[in-house]
Amino acid sequence: MTAPASPPRDLARLLSANPFFASLGEEAVAALAGLCVTRSLEAGRTLFCQGDPGDALYAVRRGQVRILTETGDGRSTTLNLLGSGDVFGEVALLDGQPRTATAVAVEPTELFAILRRDLLALIERQPAIAVRLIAFLCARIRWLSRRAEEAAFLSLEDRLLRRLAGLCEDYGSEITVSQEELARFVGAARESVNRQLQIWRREGLLTLGRGRITILDPDALMRRASDSDDRAGA
């Protein structure tokens, strides 16, 4: 479902809370707010599929979106879990090529959307926005490079520590993620992920529920993730 966005002043205030949009400056944020429409998705609804035209940039207003890639035999790998304030869909939006991944709502989700034709017209009027978009794309490339390094060189325990620490930072100690999704996220079998989570459960680091992981000691989790970073840099 697509609908006109709320009044531009309210939208500008909400966009300004996002580091990506805020860094563009008040004038550009106000201009972008005037372009936005909102989309609402039910849990499990697909926003776009890998290979679809890249016709819009999205920002999560509330809810959660899973970004995944799929193979021809039906297997999928979770690339990221996005929550309130996160921006996505920028690569295909800018180069006009098909989407490189699929986006699915994990829970009821509201999104801001800026259509490609509207954003490109704005960039022609305000070229400084393009500079920020380039910086944003570079940051995304660096993030993907780190993910590739993790998959190649880190143990499952260290990959899980990093991923849980990142999710905890983004969403707090109550993380809505299934063990199957987490396994796809770190590129491992669900059974292997479950064995490691059960170890941490017995140690009192976390508890496990249906589609949910509760971090009981976030400080300890962050210390372990930091130790993982130190090992990787040794």
Secondary structure, DSSP 8 states (H G I E B T S, - for coil): -EEE-S-HHHHHHHHHTSHHHHTT-HHHHHHHHTT-EEEEE-TT-EEE-TTSB--EEEEEEES-EEEEEE-TTS-EEEEEEE-TT-EE-HHHHHH--B-SSEEEESSSEEEEEEEHHHHHHHHHH-THHHHHHHHHHHHHHHHHHHHHHHHHHS-HHHHHHHHHHHHHHHH-SEE---HHHHHHHHTS-HHHHHHHHHHHHHTTSEEEETTEEEES-HHHHHHHHHHHHHHHH-
